[in-house]
Amino acid sequence: MYSISVVIPNFNGINLLKENIPHVYRALSTSGIVDYEIIVADDASVDGSVSFIRQTFPEIIVVQSSQNRGFAGNANIGIRAAQKELVLILNSDVQLTDGYFTSQLRYFREEDTFGVMGRIVSMTDDRIQDGAKYPMIGFTSIRATKNYTCKARTSLYTFFLSGANALVDRKKLEVLDGFNEVFNPYYAEDVDLGLNAWRYGYKLYYEHTAVCRHPNSATIKKEPAEKVKIAIKRNKVCLHYLHLDGIELLAFIAKSLLKAIFRLLVADTRYLKAVKHLWRLRHELRRQKKRLKDGGKRSLRDCYAH
C-alpha cells in the first residue's frame, strides 16, 4: 500500500472545497489508504478559503502564495510541500468516487511508471469528459484533445495526464521539476508535463474503472473569455516550440508568423499576442530545450514512433 499526498490547487474556490473535500476523505478511506496528507495550495484567494480550511479541516496542510501565480506555479508550491510516495494533483471542482485509488495503485509496481489518471465524467451522467488521450502528431502539429477508450481493456497508455486528477510518482515528478511555469496562468501545462515524462522514458496510463465527476470547467468559467482564449493560443505556441525540433520547428515558426499576419487582417490580434509572448520567453524556452537535448532525452518523434 502506497502513501499519498493529495494536492489541491485553489483560487477563490471556497464553495468547491466545502463540497468536494469530504469526497477526498471518503475516497482515501474506501481505497484502504491509511498514510496520506491533504495539501491545499492557495493562490492568493480573497474569498475566505484559507480561513475555512483552517477552521473546518485543521489537519489539512495549507501553503499560500503571496500573489496570484496561475495553475502551474500554484500546483508546484503544493507539490514541493508533499512528503508521501505518490502525489494526486486534484482540481478543487473534481469529486472523487468511493474506492477511487484502488485500481490505480498497481501501476506503480512498475519502475518506469510516471503516473495514472482515472476517467472523468460529468456530474449528472457517465458521459466521458476526459479519458485516455490519443497522440495526434502531424508535421508542425501537436494535438492532445482526442479521447479514446477500448471495450476490451480498462488499462491504456495516455498521451498525458489531466491536471485535474493526475496520480504521480513524487520522485519522478521532482526529476521533471513539476509543471512548467511558462504556461501560467493555465492551459497546456499538463500536456507539456506528459510530453516531458515520455521523453524521459517514463510511462503514463489511463484506468477506466477509476471514476471521478467534474462539472464543465467550473473554475475556468470565472475567468474573462478573452483572457482564456489568449492563454490557449499563446500556450499552444509555447508547447510546439518546446517539443518540435529541426525543420518542423522552423516550419512551425514560419506558419505562426503568417497566421498572425492573416488574423490581423480581420482584426484578430490573439495570434499576434501569442507570437509576442513566445518572443518574450525565447531565452527561457531555449534553455529548457537545451536541458532536454543535453540530457540525452528522446525527441517527440522518437516517443511517437514507439
GUSE-912926 format. One record per atom (N, C-alpha, C, CB): residue in one letter; x negated, y negated, z negated. Coordinates in steps of 0.05 Angstrom, whole numbers, plus 5000, padded with zeros to 4 digits. Glycine has a CB too. Layout:
REM GUSE-912926
aXYZ/...
***
This chain:
REM GUSE-912926
m498350245000/m500050005000/m498249755000/m501950004976/y498949575017/y497349325020/y498449105003/y497249235050/s496748914996/s497648674983/s498148455004/s495548574962/i500048284999/i501048095019/i501147805008/i503748175031/s500147615022/s500547335017/s502647235037/s497847165019/v504847135027/v506947015045/v506446715046/v509847085035/v505646615069/v505146325072/v507446195087/v502346285087/i508746005075/i511045875087/i510345585091/i513545905068/p509745495116/p509345215121/p512045065118/p508145175150/n511944835106/n514444695101/n514144395106/n515344735072/f516144285119/f516243995122/f519243905119/f515043895149/n519843785097/n522643695092/n524643915096/n523343455110/g524044155086/g525744385090/g527044485065/g524244605104/i527744315047/i528744405021/i531144585023/i529444165004/n533044525041/n535344695043/n534744975055/n537444565061/l532744985073/l531845235084/l530445405063/l530045195108/l528845275047/l527445415025/l529445535005/l525445235011/k531445374998/k533545474980/k534945724991/k535645254975/e535445725017/e536945935029/e535246185033/e538045855055/n532646155041/n531146375051/n529046495032/n529746295075/i528146355012/i526146464993/i527246704979/i525346254973/p529746714970/p530746954957/p530647204976/p533646914949/h530847165002/h530647385021/h527747485022/h531647295048/v525847305019/v523047385018/v522547574995/v521147135017/y523447494971/y523047664948/y524447944952/y524247534923/r526847934964/r528248194967/r526748364988/r531148134976/a525748245009/a524348405030/a521848525018/a523548225053/l520348385001/l518048494988/l518748724970/l516548274972/s520848684954/s521648884935/s522649144949/s523848774917/t524349114969/t525449344983/t523449485001/t527849264999/s521149355005/s518949475021/s516949605002/s517549265038/g517349584976/g515449704957/g512949554953/g514749984966/i512849294960/i510549124957/i510449024928/i510448894977/v508449094913/v508349004885/v506148804880/v507849244867/d504148794898/d501948604896/d502348394918/d499148744898/y503348164910/y503847954930/y503647674917/y506647994943/e503547474934/e503747204926/e505347054947/e500947074921/i506746844939/i508146674958/i506946404956/i511246674953/i506246294979/i504946034981/i506645854999/i501946054991/v507445624988/v508745425005/v506745205011/v511345304991/a506145175037/a504344965046/a506044725054/a502445065069/d505944515039/d507744285044/d506244065060/d508744175018/d507543985081/d506343785100/d507343505094/d507043865129/a506843415069/a507643145061/a510643095063/a506142935078/s512143285052/s515043255052/s515943025034/s516443515043/v518242915040/v519342695024/v522242755015/v519342425040/d523043015017/d525743085011/d526043234984/d526843265033/g523943234969/g524143374943/g523443674944/g526843344931/s522343764967/s521744044970/s519844144948/s520444094997/v517743994943/v515744084924/v516844094895/v513343894924/s518443894888/s519643894861/s521544134858/s521143634856/f523044194880/f524944414879/f523444674875/f526544424905/i521244724889/i519744974887/i518644994859/i517444984908/r517444784849/r516044804823/r518044844800/r514544544818/q520544744803/q522544774782/q523945034784/q524544544783/t524445134809/t526145364812/t524445624814/t527745334838/f522145604827/f520345834830/f517545764820/f520345924860/p517145734795/p514545644784/p512245834791/p514745604755/e512846084797/e510746274804/e509746234832/e511846554801/i511146094849/i510246044876/i507945834876/i512545944894/i505945894892/i503645714894/i504345494914/i501045864903/v503945244907/v504545024925/v501844884932/v506544814912/v501344854957/v499044704966/v500044474983/v496944874983/q499144234978/q500243994991/q498243855009/q501343804970/s499243745030/s497643565047/s498443285041/s498043635078/s496443105040/s496942825033/s498242675057/s494442685024/q497942785081/q499142665105/q500142885123/q497042485119/n502142815139/n503343005157/n501343095178/n505842885170/r500843355180/r498743455197/r499843605221/r496943645182/g502243705219/g503343885240/g503044175232/g501843835267/f504244355249/f504444635241/f501744765237/f506044785262/a499944745256/a497344885254/a495744795230/a495744845280/g495544535226/g494044435204/g495244505177/g493744135206/n497844485175/n499244555150/n499044855145/n502144465152/a499545015165/a499345305161/a496545385152/a500045455187/n494445255163/n491745325156/n491145265126/n489745165173/i492345055115/i492044995087/i493045235070/i493544735079/g495345335078/g496445565064/g494845815068/g499345625073/i493845865092/i492246105098/i489646095081/i491646115128/r488445865079/r485945845064/r486345885034/r484545585069/a488745845025/a489345894996/a490046184991/a491645714987/a490546345012/a491446625009/a489146794998/a492446735036/q489846994981/q487947164969/q488447464975/q487947124939/k490647534986/k491347814990/k490247925016/k494447854989/e490648185020/e489548325044/e490848235070/e489748615041/l493448205069/l494948125093/l496347855088/l497148345100/v496647705109/v498047445108/v500447455126/v496147215115/l502847395115/l505147355131/l505547055135/l507747495119/i505346965159/i505846685165/i508846665173/i504046565189/l510346535157/l513246545159/l514546265160/l514446695135/n516046215181/n517445965183/n519545945161/n518845935210/s520045705151/s521945675130/s524845725138/s521745395119/d525345725164/d528045785174/d528546075182/d528645605198/v526546245176/v526846535182/v527846685157/v524146645191/q529746855161/q530947015140/q530147305143/q534046995139/l528447405125/l527547685126/l529847875117/l525047725108/t529848115128/t531848315121/t530548515101/t532948455146/d532248675089/d531348875070/d529349075083/d533649035058/g527249135069/g525249325079/g523649225103/g526649575088/y523448965105/y522248845129/y519348935134/y522248545126/f517848975113/f514949045116/f514449345120/f513448945092/t516449505114/t515949795112/t514749915138/t518549935107/s515749845161/s514849965186/s512449825198/s517049965206/q511549605186/q509349455197/q506649525185/q509749165194/l506649625160/l504149665146/l502349875159/l504649745117/r503550075172/r501950295184/r499950195205/r503750505196/y500549965218/y498749865239/y496049795228/y500049625252/f495949725203/f493449625191/f491549855182/f493949445168/r492450095187/r490650325183/r488450335204/r492150585183/e489050205227/e487050195249/e485349945245/e488550185277/e482749995248/e480849775242/e480949545261/e478049885242/d481949585285/d481949365304/d484649215305/d481349465332/t486449275287/t489049135286/t488648855275/t491049285269/f489548655291/f489548385282/f492148325267/f489248185305/g494448405279/g496948345266/g499248465281/g497348055264/v501648435269/v504048545280/v506348345274/v504748825268/m508248335292/m510648175288/m513148345291/m510747935308/g515348265278/g517848405280/g519648285300/g519148415253/r522048395302/r524048305321/r525548065309/r526048535329/i525647845323/i527147615314/i529847605328/i525547355318/v531947605313/v534647605324/v536147355313/v536247865318/s538447295325/s539947065316/s541247115289/s542046995337/m542446915278/m543646935252/m546347085253/m544146665240/t547647085276/t550347195277/t550647455292/t552146995290/d548547535308/d548647785322/d545847885326/d550147755350/d545548105341/d542848225345/d541548145371/d543048525343/r542447925382/r541147825407/r538247745401/r542747585419/i536447855417/i533547805411/i532747525420/i531848015426/q531547385401/q530247125408/q527347165415/q530546925384/d525947325399/d523147385404/d522747685400/d521347225385/g521647805421/g520748085419/g517848105427/g522448265438/a516948335436/a514248355446/a513948165470/a513548645455/k511748025471/k511247825492/k509647945515/k509847575481/y510647925539/y509348035562/y507447835575/y511448135583/p504947905579/p503047715591/p503547675621/p500147805588/m504147425629/m504647355657/m502447155665/m507547235661/i500347265676/i497947105682/i497547105712/i495447205667/g497746875724/g497146855753/g494746675757/g499646735768/f494246605781/f491946425787/f492646145776/f491346405817/t491146045757/t491445785743/t493945785726/t491545565763/s495146015720/s497746005705/s497746215682/s500046065724/i498346115658/i498746295635/i501646245625/i496646235612/r503246445627/r506046425617/r506446625595/r508046465640/a507746545574/a507846715550/a510646725537/a505946615529/t512746685553/t515446665541/t517146915546/t516846425551/k516247095563/k517847325571/k517847545549/k516947435597/n520247615539/n520447835520/n520648095536/n522947795502/y519648315524/y520248575535/y520548775513/y517848665554/t522148985518/t522549195498/t522449465513/t525349165484/c522549685499/c522449945510/c524250125495/c519550065511/k526250245508/k528250415494/k526950665482/k530450495513/a524750755493/a523451005484/a521450955461/a522051135507/r520750705455/r518750645435/r519550405419/r516050605449/t518850415393/t519250175376/t516650015373/t520250265349/s514450135380/s511850005377/s510749925405/s509850195363/l510049675408/l509049575433/l506749375428/l511249435450/y504949355448/y503049135447/y504548875453/y500749185468/t503448655443/t504648395449/t502448195455/t506348295425/f503048015474/f501147825483/f500247635460/f502447655506/f502147575443/f501447415419/f503547465397/f501347105426/l502947375373/l504847405351/l506247135347/l503247495325/s508847145345/s510346905340/s509446775313/s513346955339/g508946515314/g508146375289/g510346375269/g507446095296/a512746475276/a515046475257/a514946715238/a517646485272/n513546935246/n513547175230/n511147355235/n516147335234/a508747245235/a506347395241/a505147505216/a504347215255/l504847775215/l503547915193/l500747985202/l505048175184/v498747875189/v495947875200/v493947965179/v495247595210/d491848095188/d489648175171/d488147915163/d487748375186/r488047855137/r486947595129/r484047555137/r487147575099/k482447765134/k479547735141/k479147675170/k478047985133/k480747805187/k480547745216/k481547465222/k482047955232/l483547385208/l484547115212/l482446905204/l487147065195/e480946965183/e478746795175/e476546785196/e477546885149/v475947015209/v473947025230/v474746825253/v473647305241/l477346815259/l478346645280/l478746355271/l480846755292/d478446315245/d478746045233/d481545945234/d476845845246/g483546135233/g486346055232/g487245935258/g486745855210/f489345775257/f490445645280/f488645415290/f493345545275/n488645375316/n487145155327/n488644895324/n486545215357/e487544705309/e488944465302/e489044255325/e487744335278/v487844305348/v488244125370/v491144145380/v486344195393/f492644355372/f495344395380/f497344255362/f496044685383/n496444115342/n498243965325/n499743755342/n496743825302/p502243695338/p503843775315/p505144055317/p505943575309/y505644145342/y506944405345/y506944495375/y509844395335/y507344755378/y507544895404/y504844995414/y508844715424/a504845245421/a502645395435/a500345475416/a501445215456/e500445395390/e498245475372/e498345775367/e498545325346/d500745895368/d500846185363/d499946335388/d503746265356/v500546225412/v499546355437/v496446345437/v500746205462/d495346115430/d492446085430/d491146275410/d491645795423/l492346305387/l491246495367/l491346775377/l492846475340/g493546855390/g493647125402/g491647175423/g496447165413/l491146975441/l489147005462/l486347025450/l489246765481/n485846875429/n483246895416/n482847165403/n482946675395/a484947275391/a484747535379/a484147755399/a487347605364/w485547745422/w484947945443/w482047915453/w486947905466/r481247665456/r478547615466/r476347715446/r478147325472/y477047715421/y475247825400/y475348135399/y475947715373/g477048255414/g477248545415/g479248655395/g474648655409/y480948485383/y483048575365/y485548655380/y483648355344/k487448785366/k489948865379/k492248745364/k490149175380/l494348685379/l496748555369/l499148725376/l497048265379/y500948755357/y503248945360/y505948805354/y502849185343/y507948935366/y510748865360/y512149115350/y512248755386/e513649085327/e515049305316/e518049245316/e514149365286/h519549395332/h522349335338/h524149385314/h523349515361/t523349565295/t525049625273/t524749425249/t524449905263/a522849255251/a522549045230/a524048795240/a519448975225/v526248735226/v528148535237/v528248295218/v530948655240/c528248055230/c528747815215/c530647635231/c526147665208/r532047455217/r534047295230/r533146995231/r536747315216/h534046865252/h532946595256/h535046435272/h530246605271/p535746195263/p537446015279/p535845905302/p538645795261/n537145805322/n535745695345/n534345435338/n537745645368/s531745455333/s530045215329/s531145025308/s529645065355/a531645135284/a532844965263/a530944745254/a533545145239/t528344805254/t526444595245/t525744395266/t523944735235/i525444495291/i524644315313/i526844125321/i523644475336/k529344195315/k531644025323/k531443755309/k534244155316/k530043735287/k529743485273/k528043285288/k528643535245/e526343385306/e524443215320/e525743075344/e522043385329/p524842835351/p525842695375/p525242865400/p524542415378/a527242885417/a527043055441/a524642985459/a529543045457/e524142725462/e521942635479/e519242715467/e522042335484/k518942695441/k516542775428/k515943075432/k516642715398/v518043235430/v517843525434/v516943585462/v520443665427/k518143455482/k517543515510/k514643435516/k519443355528/i513643215505/i510943135510/i508943335497/i510442855499/a509643425472/a507943615458/a507743875474/a508943675430/i509943965485/i509944215501/i508044195524/i512744285510/k508243975539/k506643935563/k503643915557/k507543695579/r503043745537/r500143705531/r498843955520/r499843465512/n500344105503/n499144345492/n498944565512/n500844445468/k500744565532/k500444765554/k497844705570/k502944745573/v497344455574/v494844375588/v492444455572/v494844065594/c492444405546/c490144475529/c489744785529/c490544375501/l491944935527/l491745225527/l490345325552/l494445355524/h491145225575/h489945315600/h486945235601/h491445185624/y486344995592/y483544905593/y481745085575/y483244615583/l482745175553/l481245335534/l480745615545/l482645355508/h482645725560/h482546015566/h482146075596/h485046145557/l482045875613/l481345925641/l478345855645/l483145755660/d477145985664/d474345935670/d473845915700/d472646165658/g471545815707/g470645815735/g472445675754/g470246095744/i472945795777/i474545675798/i477345635789/i474445845823/e478345815772/e481145785762/e481445535746/e481946025745/l479445475729/l479545235712/l479444985730/l477245235692/l477644985749/l477444755767/l480044705782/l475144785786/a481244925792/a483744905807/a485944805788/a484445175819/f485944895764/f488044815745/f487844515740/f487844965719/i485344415735/i484944125730/i485843965754/i482044065724/a485144055778/a486043915803/a489043915805/a484744035828/k490244145800/k493244165801/k494543975781/k494144455797/s493443965757/s494543795736/s494443505743/s493143845710/l492143415755/l491943135764/l493943065785/l489043085773/l494243245805/l496143205826/l499043195816/l495943425848/k499643375797/k502343385786/k502843125770/k502643625767/a500843025756/a501242775741/a501842545760/a498742715724/i500442535783/i500942325802/i503742345814/i498742335825/f504542585822/f507142625835/f509342565815/f507442915845/r509042635789/r511142585770/r511342285764/r510542735744/l509142135767/l509241855763/l511041715785/l506441735764/l511141845808/l512741725830/l515741725823/l512341885856/v516541905805/v519341905796/v519541805767/v520542195798/a517641645759/a517541505733/a517541705709/a519941335731/d516341935714/d515942135692/d513042125683/d516842425701/t512542015659/t509741975650/t508842205632/t509541715635/r510442405627/r509742615608/r507242765616/r512042805604/y507042835642/y504742995650/y502142825650/y505143105679/l502442565656/l500142385654/l499142365625/l500842105665/k501042355606/k500342355578/k498942615570/k502742305560/a499742835582/a498543095576/a495643095586/a500143315589/v495142995610/v492442985621/v490742795605/v492542895650/k491742565596/k490242375580/k489542505553/k491842125575/h491342665542/h490842795517/h488542995520/h493342945507/l488543135543/l486343325549/l483743175550/l486943475575/w483742945563/w481242795566/w480142705539/w481742545584/r481942625521/r481142535494/r479842765478/r483442415479/l480843005483/l479943235467/l477743395482/l482243425462/r476843295504/r475043455521/r472543555507/r474143295545/h471343385489/h468843465476/h469443695456/h467643225461/e471543675441/e472243885422/e473044145437/e474543795404/l474444125459/l475244355474/l472844495487/l477344275495/r471044335496/r468544445507/r466944595486/r466744225520/r466844485462/r465444615440/r466744885434/r465444435415/q469344895434/q470745145428/q470245345450/q473745095424/k470345265475/k469845445497/k466945555496/k470245305524/k465045385489/k462245475487/k461945675464/k460445235482/r463345635442/r463245825420/r464146105428/r464945725396/l466246125443/l467246385452/l465146505472/l469946355466/k464146345490/k462346445510/k459646535497/k461746235531/d458646375479/d456046435467/d456346675448/d455046195450/g458746725438/g459246955421/g459647205437/g461546895403/g459547185463/g459847425480/g462747535480/g458047645470/k464647365474/k467447455474/k468547495502/k469147255458/r470447675504/r471547735530/r473047495542/r473447975528/s473047485568/s474647285582/s477547365582/s473647235610/l479247175588/l482147235590/l482647445612/l483746985597/r481147425634/r481547625656/r480647905647/r479847535680/d478547925631/d477648185621/d479848305603/d475048155605/c481048145586/c483148245569/c485548335585/c484048025548/y486248175605/y488648235621/y488148495637/y489248005641/a485748535646/a485148775662/a485349025645/a482348755673/h484949005619/h485049245602/h487749265587/h482749235582/
***
